[in-house]
Amino acid sequence: MRIRPLHKNIVVRPSEQPKNEYGILIVQEEKKSETIGEVISCGEGVQSVAVGNKVLYARYAGAPVTIDGEELTVMHEADVLAVLG
């Protein structure tokens, strides 16, 4: 299923948390307040980011959604703190 955000919203795929060789998640420090992800879809009014950009955003920004078993975050363009790379 495709997801198409409206207006100035974007859809971000958060970077996966690191796992060890046994497939166990390595929990990151709770003090970390930002997250990195990849923009996979943009609304029509978005100007600051593009599909494929790696972005830095606040940990609790946006609304988490699950589409076809994949965890994504829908957020406003203004919630992006920086574009990486």
Buried (B, 14 or more C-beta within 10 A) or exposed (E): EEEEBEEBBBBBBBEEEEEEEEEEEEEEEEEEEEBEBBBBBBBEEBEEBEEEBBBEBEEEBBEEEEEEEEEBBBBBBEBBBEEEE
